[in-house]
Amino acid sequence: MDNYADRVTLAITGASGVQYALRLMQCLVAANVQILVMVSRAAHVVAATETDVELPTRSAELEQHLSQLYGAQQGQIRVFAKEQWMAPVASGSGAPSRMVVCPCSTGSLSAIATGASNNLIERAADVALKERRQLILVPREAPYSEIHLEHMLKLTRMGAVILPASPGFYHRPESVEDMVDFIVARILSQLGIDQTLLPPWGQNLIDDTQS
């Protein structure tokens, strides 16, 4: 792991909400976390539709692009292709102890719930489950069908955390970025990584008591 504070697998799939993944990556880089990244083909399409960020399709080019975009150290962001089976994430002996699928398409949700392992993203999630490691899935869909809910329940019972991309409003967001930060803050908290994007609920009452 070299000199990094932690290591996290981040899979970006083809649901709406690639902004969450990009902001999460930026925060993880700032927290000195090494990130092992996988991006599905559908995620590239969504990114081109929802953002002005151009994500190269070749792994080496994408790795260089993301590293430059977020000021990452050399090797801090590693990008793997969908069939790069020798990647660390494909085996319990080399995979990080934490994985986030953000956003998580309902197709990916289904594949993970059934252990399909047809590509590296699905295999990495399967590894996280079989090794009893932390797996956080961030679906962005509305409404949920019975199929989606059954898959979420099944994965929750396996130990995964379902964290829907449903921003709250008690922090009074003033921009889309504030709403994105709400979800990213929740993901970081689940990962046990300190964050300053969103104050904990009730913090103002504690501060008033101590003042």
C-alpha positions as CSV (number, residue, x, y, z in Angstrom):
1,M,0.0,0.0,0.0
2,D,3.1,2.2,0.0
3,N,2.6,5.4,2.1
4,Y,-1.2,5.6,1.7
5,A,-3.4,5.9,4.7
6,D,-5.9,3.4,3.3
7,R,-7.0,1.6,0.1
8,V,-10.5,1.5,-1.4
9,T,-12.0,-0.1,-4.5
10,L,-14.3,2.3,-6.4
11,A,-16.5,1.0,-9.2
12,I,-18.5,3.4,-11.3
13,T,-21.5,1.9,-13.2
14,G,-24.1,3.1,-15.5
15,A,-26.7,4.7,-13.2
16,S,-27.3,8.4,-13.2
17,G,-25.1,10.2,-10.6
18,V,-21.5,9.9,-11.8
19,Q,-21.0,13.2,-10.0
20,Y,-21.1,11.4,-6.7
21,A,-18.2,9.0,-7.8
22,L,-16.0,11.9,-9.1
23,R,-16.5,13.9,-5.9
24,L,-15.8,10.8,-3.8
25,M,-12.6,10.2,-5.7
26,Q,-11.5,13.8,-5.2
27,C,-12.1,13.4,-1.4
28,L,-10.3,10.1,-1.2
29,V,-7.3,11.5,-2.9
30,A,-7.3,14.4,-0.5
31,A,-7.5,11.9,2.4
32,N,-4.3,10.1,1.1
33,V,-6.3,7.0,0.2
34,Q,-5.2,4.8,-2.8
35,I,-8.1,4.1,-5.1
36,L,-8.5,1.1,-7.4
37,V,-11.0,2.2,-10.0
38,M,-13.2,0.4,-12.5
39,V,-15.6,2.2,-14.9
40,S,-18.2,0.3,-16.8
41,R,-18.9,1.1,-20.5
42,A,-22.4,2.5,-19.6
43,A,-20.8,4.8,-17.0
44,H,-18.7,6.4,-19.7
45,V,-22.0,7.2,-21.6
46,V,-23.6,8.6,-18.5
47,A,-20.6,10.7,-17.7
48,A,-20.6,12.2,-21.2
49,T,-24.3,13.0,-20.8
50,E,-24.3,14.4,-17.2
51,T,-21.0,16.2,-16.9
52,D,-18.4,18.2,-18.9
53,V,-15.7,15.7,-17.7
54,E,-14.3,13.6,-20.5
55,L,-13.3,10.1,-19.3
56,P,-11.0,8.3,-21.7
57,T,-12.0,4.8,-22.5
58,R,-8.5,3.3,-22.3
59,S,-7.5,2.4,-18.8
60,A,-4.0,3.9,-18.9
61,E,-5.3,7.2,-20.3
62,L,-8.1,7.3,-17.8
63,E,-5.7,6.7,-15.0
64,Q,-3.5,9.5,-16.1
65,H,-6.5,11.8,-16.7
66,L,-8.0,11.2,-13.2
67,S,-4.6,11.6,-11.5
68,Q,-4.0,14.9,-13.2
69,L,-7.6,16.1,-12.5
70,Y,-7.4,15.5,-8.8
71,G,-3.7,16.0,-8.2
72,A,-3.1,12.4,-7.1
73,Q,0.3,11.1,-6.4
74,Q,1.8,8.7,-8.8
75,G,0.1,5.3,-8.4
76,Q,-2.6,6.7,-6.0
77,I,-5.3,6.1,-8.6
78,R,-5.1,2.8,-10.4
79,V,-7.6,2.0,-13.2
80,F,-8.4,-1.5,-14.3
81,A,-10.3,-2.8,-17.4
82,K,-13.4,-4.9,-17.2
83,E,-11.6,-8.1,-18.0
84,Q,-8.3,-7.4,-16.3
85,W,-8.6,-10.6,-14.2
86,M,-5.1,-10.3,-12.7
87,A,-6.0,-7.0,-11.0
88,P,-5.7,-7.1,-7.1
89,V,-9.5,-6.6,-6.8
90,A,-10.2,-10.0,-8.4
91,S,-8.8,-12.0,-5.5
92,G,-9.4,-12.0,-1.8
93,S,-5.6,-12.1,-1.3
94,G,-5.0,-8.8,-2.9
95,A,-8.3,-6.8,-2.8
96,P,-8.8,-3.8,-0.5
97,S,-10.9,-4.3,2.6
98,R,-13.4,-1.7,1.4
99,M,-15.4,-1.3,-1.9
100,V,-17.9,1.2,-3.1
101,V,-20.1,0.9,-6.2
102,C,-21.1,4.5,-6.9
103,P,-23.4,5.0,-8.6
104,C,-24.7,1.4,-8.6
105,S,-27.0,0.6,-11.6
106,T,-29.9,-1.8,-11.0
107,G,-28.2,-4.1,-13.5
108,S,-25.0,-4.2,-11.4
109,L,-27.1,-4.6,-8.3
110,S,-28.7,-7.7,-9.8
111,A,-25.4,-9.2,-11.0
112,I,-23.8,-8.7,-7.6
113,A,-26.8,-10.1,-5.7
114,T,-26.7,-13.3,-7.9
115,G,-22.9,-13.7,-8.0
116,A,-22.7,-13.3,-11.8
117,S,-19.0,-12.2,-11.9
118,N,-19.2,-11.6,-15.6
119,N,-16.7,-8.6,-15.4
120,L,-14.2,-7.2,-13.0
121,I,-16.6,-5.0,-11.2
122,E,-19.0,-7.9,-10.4
123,R,-16.1,-10.1,-9.5
124,A,-14.6,-7.5,-7.1
125,A,-18.0,-7.1,-5.4
126,D,-18.2,-10.9,-5.1
127,V,-14.8,-11.0,-3.5
128,A,-15.9,-8.3,-1.0
129,L,-18.9,-10.4,-0.1
130,K,-17.1,-13.8,0.2
131,E,-14.3,-12.3,2.2
132,R,-16.8,-10.5,4.5
133,R,-15.3,-7.2,3.7
134,Q,-17.1,-3.8,3.5
135,L,-19.3,-3.3,0.4
136,I,-21.2,-0.1,-0.1
137,L,-23.7,0.1,-2.9
138,V,-25.1,3.5,-4.0
139,P,-28.2,2.9,-6.2
140,R,-29.9,5.8,-8.0
141,E,-33.2,4.7,-9.3
142,A,-36.9,5.7,-8.8
143,P,-39.2,4.1,-8.2
144,Y,-37.7,0.7,-7.1
145,S,-39.4,-2.4,-8.4
146,E,-39.9,-5.5,-6.3
147,I,-36.9,-7.0,-8.1
148,H,-34.7,-4.1,-7.0
149,L,-35.9,-4.3,-3.4
150,E,-35.4,-8.1,-3.2
151,H,-31.8,-7.7,-4.4
152,M,-31.2,-4.9,-1.9
153,L,-32.6,-7.0,0.9
154,K,-30.6,-10.0,-0.2
155,L,-27.4,-8.0,-0.3
156,T,-28.1,-6.4,3.1
157,R,-28.5,-9.8,4.6
158,M,-25.1,-10.7,3.1
159,G,-23.5,-7.7,4.9
160,A,-23.5,-5.1,2.2
161,V,-24.6,-1.5,2.9
162,I,-27.3,0.0,0.6
163,L,-26.8,3.7,0.6
164,P,-29.3,5.2,-1.9
165,A,-28.3,8.5,-3.6
166,S,-31.1,10.4,-1.8
167,P,-29.8,13.7,-0.5
168,G,-31.2,15.2,2.7
169,F,-32.1,18.8,3.0
170,Y,-31.6,19.6,6.7
171,H,-28.2,21.1,5.9
172,R,-30.0,23.6,3.6
173,P,-28.1,22.9,0.3
174,E,-27.6,26.0,-1.9
175,S,-26.3,24.2,-4.9
176,V,-26.2,20.9,-6.7
177,E,-22.6,20.5,-5.3
178,D,-24.0,20.7,-1.8
179,M,-26.4,17.9,-2.6
180,V,-23.7,15.8,-4.0
181,D,-21.5,16.4,-1.0
182,F,-24.3,15.2,1.3
183,I,-24.1,11.7,-0.2
184,V,-20.3,11.7,-0.5
185,A,-20.1,12.6,3.2
186,R,-22.3,9.7,4.1
187,I,-20.1,7.3,2.1
188,L,-16.9,8.7,3.7
189,S,-18.5,8.2,7.1
190,Q,-19.4,4.6,6.3
191,L,-15.8,4.1,5.2
192,G,-14.5,5.5,8.5
193,I,-12.7,8.4,6.8
194,D,-12.9,11.8,8.4
195,Q,-14.9,14.3,6.4
196,T,-15.8,18.0,6.7
197,L,-18.4,18.1,3.9
198,L,-21.4,17.7,6.3
199,P,-21.5,18.4,10.0
200,P,-23.0,15.5,12.1
201,W,-26.6,15.8,13.1
202,G,-27.0,17.7,16.3
203,Q,-23.5,19.1,16.2
204,N,-24.8,22.7,16.6
205,L,-26.5,21.7,19.9
206,I,-23.2,20.2,21.2
207,D,-21.3,23.4,20.2
208,D,-23.9,25.6,21.9
209,T,-23.6,23.6,25.1
210,Q,-19.8,23.8,25.1
211,S,-19.7,27.5,24.3
